[in-house]
Amino acid sequence: MTDAIILIIVLIVLIFAVKGTVKHFKGEGACCGGGSSTVKAKRKMLKNPKIGEKIIQIEGMHCEHCRQSVASELNKIDGVAAKVDLKKNRAIVSFDRPVEDETLRLAVEKVGFKVVSIG
């Protein structure tokens, strides 16, 4: 009888662990200090006409918190508006004034992610 109770407890713990892992890898669960609730970041609009766009391939993003931290940091740059796609591991950066690739790279690396390419 004791063995059956222990087995049931272990199975319950295992079920919760698997559910959490699946949520994590789908980008829906708590991760990277983000907690289970997310705050929607306001989308930044450019103040002047767009003169260009760059795509930044990023390595290491796993969840909504990761996505928002990258978007927030890129959007701090004057003249830049970024949209981050978690599933494609990239940021699409629009700009209304010239912006150096190194400025974009440093912003992404500042929040702990690796820039694979900027194009």
Secondary structure, 3 states (H helix, E strand, C coil): CHHHHHHHHHHHHHHHHHHHHHHHHCCCCCCCCCCCCCCCCCCCCCCCCCCEEEEEEEECCCCHHHHHHHHHHHHCCCCEEEEEECCCCEEEEEECCCCCHHHHHHHHHHCCCEEEEEC
